Amino acid sequence: MPLKPRNWLLYSPVAILPFLAAMSLGTGTAQQELLARATKALESAAAPWAHVTVSGRDAAVTGLAPTAADRDRVLAALADVQGLRRIDAAGLTAQH
């Protein structure tokens, strides 16, 4: 027996809910993966003074770099992280 048009209105939200749940779970996992990669990049750059946060595909890095070269090294390391779209370095400064 085919569904009547008014029944589609009843079943549509039920069909959409699993899709929305999967999308929200997938976003959190992707964001956690990017944070893990960015954190590893900072560790590889030997920058314990730098801290990174990730929101979606955008990263924000903060900290007080010992030198301008250290600051540039951190930015280069984060630029190599696959999946990051943008890096906000407004909170990253150098002492000298």
Phi, psi and omega in degrees: 000123181290150178285140177282153182307321182292333177289332178300324179296328180284323185271340182301310180298325180294323180286330183279330184304313178298324178296314180296321178296317179296321180295318182290324178291321180294323180295315180297319180294317179296319180295319178296322178295317178296320178297318179297317179295318181294319178296318178296322178297321177293321177296318179294330179276004181052055182234071180292345180278348182264144179229139182235143171234154181231133175231110186068242177249010182255139180247149172234127181243136180228160176145169179248104182284141177299324180218166176295327178295322177295319177300313180296325179295320179294317180296321178294320179296317179290327178296335179276354181285116181292131177106338177285134181266319186215146178236118177266113182250022181299329181268010182252113181236163179246145180290319184237000000 
